[in-house]
């Protein structure tokens, strides 16, 4: 099981709602919500499905999100 700390940022950068990602990845919206808040961890197959739907590498979903002020440096 994998923590997806970068999921929300990747989803927002793709300009997708949780519901849109749910449909595109074939993952329940409630599961996406739980993953984004860290209440649950994802199976490797779920990570791959989400990454494919978002057009990113699976490792991107596992990285800590970059805070806006860090990007300005």
mmCIF file of the N, C-alpha and C atoms, coordinates in Angstrom:
data_MODEL
# 
_entry.id   MODEL 
# 
loop_
_atom_site.group_PDB 
_atom_site.id 
_atom_site.type_symbol 
_atom_site.label_atom_id 
_atom_site.label_alt_id 
_atom_site.label_comp_id 
_atom_site.label_asym_id 
_atom_site.label_entity_id 
_atom_site.label_seq_id 
_atom_site.pdbx_PDB_ins_code 
_atom_site.Cartn_x 
_atom_site.Cartn_y 
_atom_site.Cartn_z 
_atom_site.occupancy 
_atom_site.B_iso_or_equiv 
_atom_site.pdbx_formal_charge 
_atom_site.auth_seq_id 
_atom_site.auth_comp_id 
_atom_site.auth_asym_id 
_atom_site.auth_atom_id 
_atom_site.pdbx_PDB_model_num 
ATOM 1   N N  . UNK A 1 1  ? 0.849   -1.181 0.000   1.00 0.00 ? 1  UNK A N  1 
ATOM 2   C CA . UNK A 1 1  ? 0.000   0.000  0.000   1.00 0.00 ? 1  UNK A CA 1 
ATOM 3   C C  . UNK A 1 1  ? 0.897   1.248  0.000   1.00 0.00 ? 1  UNK A C  1 
ATOM 4   N N  . UNK A 1 2  ? 0.431   2.262  -0.723  1.00 0.00 ? 2  UNK A N  1 
ATOM 5   C CA . UNK A 1 2  ? 1.253   3.448  -0.972  1.00 0.00 ? 2  UNK A CA 1 
ATOM 6   C C  . UNK A 1 2  ? 0.498   4.711  -0.575  1.00 0.00 ? 2  UNK A C  1 
ATOM 7   N N  . UNK A 1 3  ? 1.189   5.626  0.108   1.00 0.00 ? 3  UNK A N  1 
ATOM 8   C CA . UNK A 1 3  ? 0.613   6.937  0.421   1.00 0.00 ? 3  UNK A CA 1 
ATOM 9   C C  . UNK A 1 3  ? 0.743   7.824  -0.807  1.00 0.00 ? 3  UNK A C  1 
ATOM 10  N N  . UNK A 1 4  ? -0.331  8.506  -1.161  1.00 0.00 ? 4  UNK A N  1 
ATOM 11  C CA . UNK A 1 4  ? -0.330  9.363  -2.352  1.00 0.00 ? 4  UNK A CA 1 
ATOM 12  C C  . UNK A 1 4  ? -0.390  10.833 -1.958  1.00 0.00 ? 4  UNK A C  1 
ATOM 13  N N  . UNK A 1 5  ? 0.696   11.311 -1.374  1.00 0.00 ? 5  UNK A N  1 
ATOM 14  C CA . UNK A 1 5  ? 0.731   12.686 -0.873  1.00 0.00 ? 5  UNK A CA 1 
ATOM 15  C C  . UNK A 1 5  ? 0.665   13.728 -1.983  1.00 0.00 ? 5  UNK A C  1 
ATOM 16  N N  . UNK A 1 6  ? 0.999   13.362 -3.221  1.00 0.00 ? 6  UNK A N  1 
ATOM 17  C CA . UNK A 1 6  ? 0.962   14.307 -4.330  1.00 0.00 ? 6  UNK A CA 1 
ATOM 18  C C  . UNK A 1 6  ? -0.290  14.217 -5.191  1.00 0.00 ? 6  UNK A C  1 
ATOM 19  N N  . UNK A 1 7  ? -1.248  13.381 -4.795  1.00 0.00 ? 7  UNK A N  1 
ATOM 20  C CA . UNK A 1 7  ? -2.435  13.166 -5.620  1.00 0.00 ? 7  UNK A CA 1 
ATOM 21  C C  . UNK A 1 7  ? -3.248  14.438 -5.827  1.00 0.00 ? 7  UNK A C  1 
ATOM 22  N N  . UNK A 1 8  ? -3.554  15.146 -4.776  1.00 0.00 ? 8  UNK A N  1 
ATOM 23  C CA . UNK A 1 8  ? -4.383  16.347 -4.903  1.00 0.00 ? 8  UNK A CA 1 
ATOM 24  C C  . UNK A 1 8  ? -3.734  17.373 -5.823  1.00 0.00 ? 8  UNK A C  1 
ATOM 25  N N  . UNK A 1 9  ? -2.431  17.616 -5.638  1.00 0.00 ? 9  UNK A N  1 
ATOM 26  C CA . UNK A 1 9  ? -1.750  18.603 -6.476  1.00 0.00 ? 9  UNK A CA 1 
ATOM 27  C C  . UNK A 1 9  ? -1.766  18.166 -7.942  1.00 0.00 ? 9  UNK A C  1 
ATOM 28  N N  . UNK A 1 10 ? -1.515  16.901 -8.197  1.00 0.00 ? 10 UNK A N  1 
ATOM 29  C CA . UNK A 1 10 ? -1.522  16.405 -9.582  1.00 0.00 ? 10 UNK A CA 1 
ATOM 30  C C  . UNK A 1 10 ? -2.915  16.533 -10.189 1.00 0.00 ? 10 UNK A C  1 
ATOM 31  N N  . UNK A 1 11 ? -3.944  16.237 -9.403  1.00 0.00 ? 11 UNK A N  1 
ATOM 32  C CA . UNK A 1 11 ? -5.323  16.342 -9.898  1.00 0.00 ? 11 UNK A CA 1 
ATOM 33  C C  . UNK A 1 11 ? -5.663  17.798 -10.196 1.00 0.00 ? 11 UNK A C  1 
ATOM 34  N N  . UNK A 1 12 ? -5.282  18.692 -9.311  1.00 0.00 ? 12 UNK A N  1 
ATOM 35  C CA . UNK A 1 12 ? -5.575  20.107 -9.527  1.00 0.00 ? 12 UNK A CA 1 
ATOM 36  C C  . UNK A 1 12 ? -4.807  20.663 -10.717 1.00 0.00 ? 12 UNK A C  1 
ATOM 37  N N  . UNK A 1 13 ? -3.564  20.231 -10.905 1.00 0.00 ? 13 UNK A N  1 
ATOM 38  C CA . UNK A 1 13 ? -2.785  20.687 -12.058 1.00 0.00 ? 13 UNK A CA 1 
ATOM 39  C C  . UNK A 1 13 ? -3.400  20.179 -13.360 1.00 0.00 ? 13 UNK A C  1 
ATOM 40  N N  . UNK A 1 14 ? -4.066  19.031 -13.298 1.00 0.00 ? 14 UNK A N  1 
ATOM 41  C CA . UNK A 1 14 ? -4.748  18.495 -14.476 1.00 0.00 ? 14 UNK A CA 1 
ATOM 42  C C  . UNK A 1 14 ? -6.126  19.122 -14.658 1.00 0.00 ? 14 UNK A C  1 
ATOM 43  N N  . UNK A 1 15 ? -6.495  20.031 -13.757 1.00 0.00 ? 15 UNK A N  1 
ATOM 44  C CA . UNK A 1 15 ? -7.792  20.718 -13.787 1.00 0.00 ? 15 UNK A CA 1 
ATOM 45  C C  . UNK A 1 15 ? -8.947  19.723 -13.801 1.00 0.00 ? 15 UNK A C  1 
ATOM 46  N N  . UNK A 1 16 ? -8.846  18.713 -12.941 1.00 0.00 ? 16 UNK A N  1 
ATOM 47  C CA . UNK A 1 16 ? -9.894  17.694 -12.844 1.00 0.00 ? 16 UNK A CA 1 
ATOM 48  C C  . UNK A 1 16 ? -10.515 17.728 -11.458 1.00 0.00 ? 16 UNK A C  1 
ATOM 49  N N  . UNK A 1 17 ? -11.810 17.491 -11.409 1.00 0.00 ? 17 UNK A N  1 
ATOM 50  C CA . UNK A 1 17 ? -12.478 17.315 -10.123 1.00 0.00 ? 17 UNK A CA 1 
ATOM 51  C C  . UNK A 1 17 ? -12.249 15.873 -9.672  1.00 0.00 ? 17 UNK A C  1 
ATOM 52  N N  . UNK A 1 18 ? -12.548 15.604 -8.421  1.00 0.00 ? 18 UNK A N  1 
ATOM 53  C CA . UNK A 1 18 ? -12.456 14.222 -7.942  1.00 0.00 ? 18 UNK A CA 1 
ATOM 54  C C  . UNK A 1 18 ? -13.384 13.324 -8.748  1.00 0.00 ? 18 UNK A C  1 
ATOM 55  N N  . UNK A 1 19 ? -14.553 13.822 -9.077  1.00 0.00 ? 19 UNK A N  1 
ATOM 56  C CA . UNK A 1 19 ? -15.517 13.026 -9.843  1.00 0.00 ? 19 UNK A CA 1 
ATOM 57  C C  . UNK A 1 19 ? -15.002 12.735 -11.249 1.00 0.00 ? 19 UNK A C  1 
ATOM 58  N N  . UNK A 1 20 ? -14.414 13.730 -11.893 1.00 0.00 ? 20 UNK A N  1 
ATOM 59  C CA . UNK A 1 20 ? -13.855 13.523 -13.229 1.00 0.00 ? 20 UNK A CA 1 
ATOM 60  C C  . UNK A 1 20 ? -12.727 12.495 -13.197 1.00 0.00 ? 20 UNK A C  1 
ATOM 61  N N  . UNK A 1 21 ? -11.865 12.599 -12.199 1.00 0.00 ? 21 UNK A N  1 
ATOM 62  C CA . UNK A 1 21 ? -10.780 11.631 -12.051 1.00 0.00 ? 21 UNK A CA 1 
ATOM 63  C C  . UNK A 1 21 ? -11.325 10.244 -11.764 1.00 0.00 ? 21 UNK A C  1 
ATOM 64  N N  . UNK A 1 22 ? -12.363 10.192 -10.973 1.00 0.00 ? 22 UNK A N  1 
ATOM 65  C CA . UNK A 1 22 ? -13.005 8.918  -10.653 1.00 0.00 ? 22 UNK A CA 1 
ATOM 66  C C  . UNK A 1 22 ? -13.449 8.193  -11.913 1.00 0.00 ? 22 UNK A C  1 
ATOM 67  N N  . UNK A 1 23 ? -14.120 8.906  -12.787 1.00 0.00 ? 23 UNK A N  1 
ATOM 68  C CA . UNK A 1 23 ? -14.609 8.328  -14.039 1.00 0.00 ? 23 UNK A CA 1 
ATOM 69  C C  . UNK A 1 23 ? -13.436 7.925  -14.934 1.00 0.00 ? 23 UNK A C  1 
ATOM 70  N N  . UNK A 1 24 ? -12.448 8.805  -15.066 1.00 0.00 ? 24 UNK A N  1 
ATOM 71  C CA . UNK A 1 24 ? -11.316 8.551  -15.953 1.00 0.00 ? 24 UNK A CA 1 
ATOM 72  C C  . UNK A 1 24 ? -10.459 7.369  -15.488 1.00 0.00 ? 24 UNK A C  1 
ATOM 73  N N  . UNK A 1 25 ? -10.327 7.212  -14.172 1.00 0.00 ? 25 UNK A N  1 
ATOM 74  C CA . UNK A 1 25 ? -9.454  6.166  -13.632 1.00 0.00 ? 25 UNK A CA 1 
ATOM 75  C C  . UNK A 1 25 ? -10.197 4.889  -13.245 1.00 0.00 ? 25 UNK A C  1 
ATOM 76  N N  . UNK A 1 26 ? -11.517 4.979  -13.158 1.00 0.00 ? 26 UNK A N  1 
ATOM 77  C CA . UNK A 1 26 ? -12.275 3.818  -12.717 1.00 0.00 ? 26 UNK A CA 1 
ATOM 78  C C  . UNK A 1 26 ? -12.094 3.533  -11.236 1.00 0.00 ? 26 UNK A C  1 
ATOM 79  N N  . UNK A 1 27 ? -11.937 4.609  -10.464 1.00 0.00 ? 27 UNK A N  1 
ATOM 80  C CA . UNK A 1 27 ? -11.742 4.514  -9.012  1.00 0.00 ? 27 UNK A CA 1 
ATOM 81  C C  . UNK A 1 27 ? -12.854 5.324  -8.360  1.00 0.00 ? 27 UNK A C  1 
ATOM 82  N N  . UNK A 1 28 ? -13.447 4.807  -7.302  1.00 0.00 ? 28 UNK A N  1 
ATOM 83  C CA . UNK A 1 28 ? -14.548 5.519  -6.645  1.00 0.00 ? 28 UNK A CA 1 
ATOM 84  C C  . UNK A 1 28 ? -14.106 6.898  -6.157  1.00 0.00 ? 28 UNK A C  1 
ATOM 85  N N  . UNK A 1 29 ? -14.995 7.876  -6.278  1.00 0.00 ? 29 UNK A N  1 
ATOM 86  C CA . UNK A 1 29 ? -14.705 9.240  -5.828  1.00 0.00 ? 29 UNK A CA 1 
ATOM 87  C C  . UNK A 1 29 ? -14.398 9.246  -4.335  1.00 0.00 ? 29 UNK A C  1 
ATOM 88  N N  . UNK A 1 30 ? -15.100 8.450  -3.562  1.00 0.00 ? 30 UNK A N  1 
ATOM 89  C CA . UNK A 1 30 ? -14.853 8.386  -2.115  1.00 0.00 ? 30 UNK A CA 1 
ATOM 90  C C  . UNK A 1 30 ? -13.438 7.891  -1.826  1.00 0.00 ? 30 UNK A C  1 
ATOM 91  N N  . UNK A 1 31 ? -12.955 6.973  -2.637  1.00 0.00 ? 31 UNK A N  1 
ATOM 92  C CA . UNK A 1 31 ? -11.588 6.467  -2.471  1.00 0.00 ? 31 UNK A CA 1 
ATOM 93  C C  . UNK A 1 31 ? -10.581 7.568  -2.759  1.00 0.00 ? 31 UNK A C  1 
ATOM 94  N N  . UNK A 1 32 ? -10.814 8.337  -3.819  1.00 0.00 ? 32 UNK A N  1 
ATOM 95  C CA . UNK A 1 32 ? -9.919  9.450  -4.149  1.00 0.00 ? 32 UNK A CA 1 
ATOM 96  C C  . UNK A 1 32 ? -9.893  10.451 -3.000  1.00 0.00 ? 32 UNK A C  1 
ATOM 97  N N  . UNK A 1 33 ? -11.041 10.771 -2.450  1.00 0.00 ? 33 UNK A N  1 
ATOM 98  C CA . UNK A 1 33 ? -11.119 11.686 -1.327  1.00 0.00 ? 33 UNK A CA 1 
ATOM 99  C C  . UNK A 1 33 ? -10.304 11.165 -0.140  1.00 0.00 ? 33 UNK A C  1 
ATOM 100 N N  . UNK A 1 34 ? -10.463 9.904  0.183   1.00 0.00 ? 34 UNK A N  1 
ATOM 101 C CA . UNK A 1 34 ? -9.739  9.300  1.304   1.00 0.00 ? 34 UNK A CA 1 
ATOM 102 C C  . UNK A 1 34 ? -8.226  9.292  1.045   1.00 0.00 ? 34 UNK A C  1 
ATOM 103 N N  . UNK A 1 35 ? -7.829  9.037  -0.176  1.00 0.00 ? 35 UNK A N  1 
ATOM 104 C CA . UNK A 1 35 ? -6.407  9.051  -0.523  1.00 0.00 ? 35 UNK A CA 1 
ATOM 105 C C  . UNK A 1 35 ? -5.830  10.460 -0.394  1.00 0.00 ? 35 UNK A C  1 
ATOM 106 N N  . UNK A 1 36 ? -6.581  11.458 -0.826  1.00 0.00 ? 36 UNK A N  1 
ATOM 107 C CA . UNK A 1 36 ? -6.086  12.837 -0.781  1.00 0.00 ? 36 UNK A CA 1 
ATOM 108 C C  . UNK A 1 36 ? -5.903  13.345 0.638   1.00 0.00 ? 36 UNK A C  1 
ATOM 109 N N  . UNK A 1 37 ? -6.741  12.905 1.555   1.00 0.00 ? 37 UNK A N  1 
ATOM 110 C CA . UNK A 1 37 ? -6.604  13.374 2.941   1.00 0.00 ? 37 UNK A CA 1 
ATOM 111 C C  . UNK A 1 37 ? -5.699  12.472 3.772   1.00 0.00 ? 37 UNK A C  1 
ATOM 112 N N  . UNK A 1 38 ? -5.194  11.402 3.152   1.00 0.00 ? 38 UNK A N  1 
ATOM 113 C CA . UNK A 1 38 ? -4.277  10.512 3.849   1.00 0.00 ? 38 UNK A CA 1 
ATOM 114 C C  . UNK A 1 38 ? -4.932  9.517  4.778   1.00 0.00 ? 38 UNK A C  1 
ATOM 115 N N  . UNK A 1 39 ? -6.237  9.333  4.640   1.00 0.00 ? 39 UNK A N  1 
ATOM 116 C CA . UNK A 1 39 ? -6.970  8.412  5.506   1.00 0.00 ? 39 UNK A CA 1 
ATOM 117 C C  . UNK A 1 39 ? -6.767  6.958  5.108   1.00 0.00 ? 39 UNK A C  1 
ATOM 118 N N  . UNK A 1 40 ? -6.290  6.742  3.882   1.00 0.00 ? 40 UNK A N  1 
ATOM 119 C CA . UNK A 1 40 ? -6.043  5.388  3.399   1.00 0.00 ? 40 UNK A CA 1 
ATOM 120 C C  . UNK A 1 40 ? -4.869  5.416  2.441   1.00 0.00 ? 40 UNK A C  1 
ATOM 121 N N  . UNK A 1 41 ? -4.362  4.256  2.127   1.00 0.00 ? 41 UNK A N  1 
ATOM 122 C CA . UNK A 1 41 ? -3.251  4.124  1.189   1.00 0.00 ? 41 UNK A CA 1 
ATOM 123 C C  . UNK A 1 41 ? -3.726  3.344  -0.025  1.00 0.00 ? 41 UNK A C  1 
ATOM 124 N N  . UNK A 1 42 ? -3.052  3.538  -1.133  1.00 0.00 ? 42 UNK A N  1 
ATOM 125 C CA . UNK A 1 42 ? -3.489  2.934  -2.394  1.00 0.00 ? 42 UNK A CA 1 
ATOM 126 C C  . UNK A 1 42 ? -2.707  1.662  -2.714  1.00 0.00 ? 42 UNK A C  1 
ATOM 127 N N  . UNK A 1 43 ? -3.381  0.756  -3.375  1.00 0.00 ? 43 UNK A N  1 
ATOM 128 C CA . UNK A 1 43 ? -2.721  -0.424 -3.922  1.00 0.00 ? 43 UNK A CA 1 
ATOM 129 C C  . UNK A 1 43 ? -1.959  0.009  -5.170  1.00 0.00 ? 43 UNK A C  1 
ATOM 130 N N  . UNK A 1 44 ? -0.906  -0.715 -5.517  1.00 0.00 ? 44 UNK A N  1 
ATOM 131 C CA . UNK A 1 44 ? -0.132  -0.350 -6.719  1.00 0.00 ? 44 UNK A CA 1 
ATOM 132 C C  . UNK A 1 44 ? -0.984  -0.258 -7.987  1.00 0.00 ? 44 UNK A C  1 
ATOM 133 N N  . UNK A 1 45 ? -1.977  -1.113 -8.142  1.00 0.00 ? 45 UNK A N  1 
ATOM 134 C CA . UNK A 1 45 ? -2.830  -1.035 -9.334  1.00 0.00 ? 45 UNK A CA 1 
ATOM 135 C C  . UNK A 1 45 ? -3.632  0.262  -9.352  1.00 0.00 ? 45 UNK A C  1 
ATOM 136 N N  . UNK A 1 46 ? -4.076  0.714  -8.199  1.00 0.00 ? 46 UNK A N  1 
ATOM 137 C CA . UNK A 1 46 ? -4.823  1.972  -8.102  1.00 0.00 ? 46 UNK A CA 1 
ATOM 138 C C  . UNK A 1 46 ? -3.908  3.144  -8.433  1.00 0.00 ? 46 UNK A C  1 
ATOM 139 N N  . UNK A 1 47 ? -2.672  3.096  -7.944  1.00 0.00 ? 47 UNK A N  1 
ATOM 140 C CA . UNK A 1 47 ? -1.702  4.162  -8.245  1.00 0.00 ? 47 UNK A CA 1 
ATOM 141 C C  . UNK A 1 47 ? -1.512  4.269  -9.755  1.00 0.00 ? 47 UNK A C  1 
ATOM 142 N N  . UNK A 1 48 ? -1.333  3.147  -10.421 1.00 0.00 ? 48 UNK A N  1 
ATOM 143 C CA . UNK A 1 48 ? -1.127  3.162  -11.873 1.00 0.00 ? 48 UNK A CA 1 
ATOM 144 C C  . UNK A 1 48 ? -2.351  3.697  -12.608 1.00 0.00 ? 48 UNK A C  1 
ATOM 145 N N  . UNK A 1 49 ? -3.537  3.322  -12.177 1.00 0.00 ? 49 UNK A N  1 
ATOM 146 C CA . UNK A 1 49 ? -4.763  3.802  -12.831 1.00 0.00 ? 49 UNK A CA 1 
ATOM 147 C C  . UNK A 1 49 ? -4.920  5.312  -12.683 1.00 0.00 ? 49 UNK A C  1 
ATOM 148 N N  . UNK A 1 50 ? -4.668  5.807  -11.473 1.00 0.00 ? 50 UNK A N  1 
ATOM 149 C CA . UNK A 1 50 ? -4.770  7.248  -11.232 1.00 0.00 ? 50 UNK A CA 1 
ATOM 150 C C  . UNK A 1 50 ? -3.725  8.010  -12.032 1.00 0.00 ? 50 UNK A C  1 
ATOM 151 N N  . UNK A 1 51 ? -2.493  7.509  -12.022 1.00 0.00 ? 51 UNK A N  1 
ATOM 152 C CA . UNK A 1 51 ? -1.415  8.172  -12.759 1.00 0.00 ? 51 UNK A CA 1 
ATOM 153 C C  . UNK A 1 51 ? -1.722  8.215  -14.255 1.00 0.00 ? 51 UNK A C  1 
ATOM 154 N N  . UNK A 1 52 ? -2.201  7.111  -14.791 1.00 0.00 ? 52 UNK A N  1 
ATOM 155 C CA . UNK A 1 52 ? -2.533  7.061  -16.221 1.00 0.00 ? 52 UNK A CA 1 
ATOM 156 C C  . UNK A 1 52 ? -3.617  8.087  -16.545 1.00 0.00 ? 52 UNK A C  1 
ATOM 157 N N  . UNK A 1 53 ? -4.642  8.172  -15.712 1.00 0.00 ? 53 UNK A N  1 
ATOM 158 C CA . UNK A 1 53 ? -5.741  9.123  -15.948 1.00 0.00 ? 53 UNK A CA 1 
ATOM 159 C C  . UNK A 1 53 ? -5.272  10.569 -15.852 1.00 0.00 ? 53 UNK A C  1 
ATOM 160 N N  . UNK A 1 54 ? -4.270  10.813 -15.007 1.00 0.00 ? 54 UNK A N  1 
ATOM 161 C CA . UNK A 1 54 ? -3.752  12.168 -14.832 1.00 0.00 ? 54 UNK A CA 1 
ATOM 162 C C  . UNK A 1 54 ? -2.624  12.498 -15.805 1.00 0.00 ? 54 UNK A C  1 
ATOM 163 N N  . UNK A 1 55 ? -2.121  11.491 -16.512 1.00 0.00 ? 55 UNK A N  1 
ATOM 164 C CA . UNK A 1 55 ? -1.042  11.718 -17.462 1.00 0.00 ? 55 UNK A CA 1 
ATOM 165 C C  . UNK A 1 55 ? 0.305   11.984 -16.810 1.00 0.00 ? 55 UNK A C  1 
ATOM 166 N N  . UNK A 1 56 ? 0.532   11.364 -15.652 1.00 0.00 ? 56 UNK A N  1 
ATOM 167 C CA . UNK A 1 56 ? 1.798   11.531 -14.938 1.00 0.00 ? 56 UNK A CA 1 
ATOM 168 C C  . UNK A 1 56 ? 2.382   10.163 -14.600 1.00 0.00 ? 56 UNK A C  1 
ATOM 169 N N  . UNK A 1 57 ? 3.646   10.147 -14.228 1.00 0.00 ? 57 UNK A N  1 
ATOM 170 C CA . UNK A 1 57 ? 4.277   8.918  -13.764 1.00 0.00 ? 57 UNK A CA 1 
ATOM 171 C C  . UNK A 1 57 ? 3.759   8.606  -12.362 1.00 0.00 ? 57 UNK A C  1 
ATOM 172 N N  . UNK A 1 58 ? 3.597   7.329  -12.019 1.00 0.00 ? 58 UNK A N  1 
ATOM 173 C CA . UNK A 1 58 ? 3.114   6.971  -10.682 1.00 0.00 ? 58 UNK A CA 1 
ATOM 174 C C  . UNK A 1 58 ? 3.912   7.607  -9.546  1.00 0.00 ? 58 UNK A C  1 
ATOM 175 N N  . UNK A 1 59 ? 5.210   7.763  -9.717  1.00 0.00 ? 59 UNK A N  1 
ATOM 176 C CA . UNK A 1 59 ? 6.039   8.341  -8.657  1.00 0.00 ? 59 UNK A CA 1 
ATOM 177 C C  . UNK A 1 59 ? 5.628   9.775  -8.334  1.00 0.00 ? 59 UNK A C  1 
ATOM 178 N N  . UNK A 1 60 ? 5.077   10.491 -9.302  1.00 0.00 ? 60 UNK A N  1 
ATOM 179 C CA . UNK A 1 60 ? 4.633   11.875 -9.072  1.00 0.00 ? 60 UNK A CA 1 
ATOM 180 C C  . UNK A 1 60 ? 3.560   11.919 -7.984  1.00 0.00 ? 60 UNK A C  1 
ATOM 181 N N  . UNK A 1 61 ? 2.707   10.921 -7.939  1.00 0.00 ? 61 UNK A N  1 
ATOM 182 C CA . UNK A 1 61 ? 1.627   10.893 -6.949  1.00 0.00 ? 61 UNK A CA 1 
ATOM 183 C C  . UNK A 1 61 ? 2.141   10.612 -5.547  1.00 0.00 ? 61 UNK A C  1 
ATOM 184 N N  . UNK A 1 62 ? 3.338   10.093 -5.449  1.00 0.00 ? 62 UNK A N  1 
ATOM 185 C CA . UNK A 1 62 ? 3.908   9.734  -4.155  1.00 0.00 ? 62 UNK A CA 1 
ATOM 186 C C  . UNK A 1 62 ? 4.801   10.826 -3.574  1.00 0.00 ? 62 UNK A C  1 
ATOM 187 N N  . UNK A 1 63 ? 5.085   11.863 -4.364  1.00 0.00 ? 63 UNK A N  1 
ATOM 188 C CA . UNK A 1 63 ? 5.971   12.937 -3.915  1.00 0.00 ? 63 UNK A CA 1 
ATOM 189 C C  . UNK A 1 63 ? 5.214   13.971 -3.106  1.00 0.00 ? 63 UNK A C  1 
ATOM 190 N N  . UNK A 1 64 ? 5.924   14.586 -2.163  1.00 0.00 ? 64 UNK A N  1 
ATOM 191 C CA . UNK A 1 64 ? 5.349   15.682 -1.394  1.00 0.00 ? 64 UNK A CA 1 
ATOM 192 C C  . UNK A 1 64 ? 5.005   16.813 -2.347  1.00 0.00 ? 64 UNK A C  1 
ATOM 193 N N  . UNK A 1 65 ? 3.822   17.413 -2.199  1.00 0.00 ? 65 UNK A N  1 
ATOM 194 C CA . UNK A 1 65 ? 3.469   18.549 -3.055  1.00 0.00 ? 65 UNK A CA 1 
ATOM 195 C C  . UNK A 1 65 ? 4.420   19.727 -2.823  1.00 0.00 ? 65 UNK A C  1 
ATOM 196 N N  . UNK A 1 66 ? 4.641   20.493 -3.861  1.00 0.00 ? 66 UNK A N  1 
ATOM 197 C CA . UNK A 1 66 ? 5.493   21.674 -3.769  1.00 0.00 ? 66 UNK A CA 1 
ATOM 198 C C  . UNK A 1 66 ? 4.624   22.859 -3.377  1.00 0.00 ? 66 UNK A C  1 
ATOM 199 N N  . UNK A 1 67 ? 5.003   23.540 -2.319  1.00 0.00 ? 67 UNK A N  1 
ATOM 200 C CA . UNK A 1 67 ? 4.267   24.706 -1.846  1.00 0.00 ? 67 UNK A CA 1 
ATOM 201 C C  . UNK A 1 67 ? 4.640   25.897 -2.719  1.00 0.00 ? 67 UNK A C  1 
ATOM 202 N N  . UNK A 1 68 ? 3.673   26.779 -2.971  1.00 0.00 ? 68 UNK A N  1 
ATOM 203 C CA . UNK A 1 68 ? 3.868   27.907 -3.883  1.00 0.00 ? 68 UNK A CA 1 
ATOM 204 C C  . UNK A 1 68 ? 5.108   28.730 -3.540  1.00 0.00 ? 68 UNK A C  1 
ATOM 205 N N  . UNK A 1 69 ? 5.380   28.988 -2.286  1.00 0.00 ? 69 UNK A N  1 
ATOM 206 C CA . UNK A 1 69 ? 6.536   29.811 -1.940  1.00 0.00 ? 69 UNK A CA 1 
ATOM 207 C C  . UNK A 1 69 ? 7.840   29.076 -2.214  1.00 0.00 ? 69 UNK A C  1 
ATOM 208 N N  . UNK A 1 70 ? 7.835   27.745 -2.177  1.00 0.00 ? 70 UNK A N  1 
ATOM 209 C CA . UNK A 1 70 ? 9.024   26.978 -2.532  1.00 0.00 ? 70 UNK A CA 1 
ATOM 210 C C  . UNK A 1 70 ? 9.296   27.077 -4.026  1.00 0.00 ? 70 UNK A C  1 
ATOM 211 N N  . UNK A 1 71 ? 8.230   27.156 -4.826  1.00 0.00 ? 71 UNK A N  1 
ATOM 212 C CA . UNK A 1 71 ? 8.385   27.272 -6.271  1.00 0.00 ? 71 UNK A CA 1 
ATOM 213 C C  . UNK A 1 71 ? 9.013   28.600 -6.655  1.00 0.00 ? 71 UNK A C  1 
ATOM 214 N N  . UNK A 1 72 ? 8.782   29.648 -5.855  1.00 0.00 ? 72 UNK A N  1 
ATOM 215 C CA . UNK A 1 72 ? 9.282   30.988 -6.150  1.00 0.00 ? 72 UNK A CA 1 
ATOM 216 C C  . UNK A 1 72 ? 10.778  31.109 -5.929  1.00 0.00 ? 72 UNK A C  1 
ATOM 217 N N  . UNK A 1 73 ? 11.365  30.185 -5.200  1.00 0.00 ? 73 UNK A N  1 
ATOM 218 C CA . UNK A 1 73 ? 12.808  30.261 -4.887  1.00 0.00 ? 73 UNK A CA 1 
ATOM 219 C C  . UNK A 1 73 ? 13.663  29.969 -6.075  1.00 0.00 ? 73 UNK A C  1 
# 
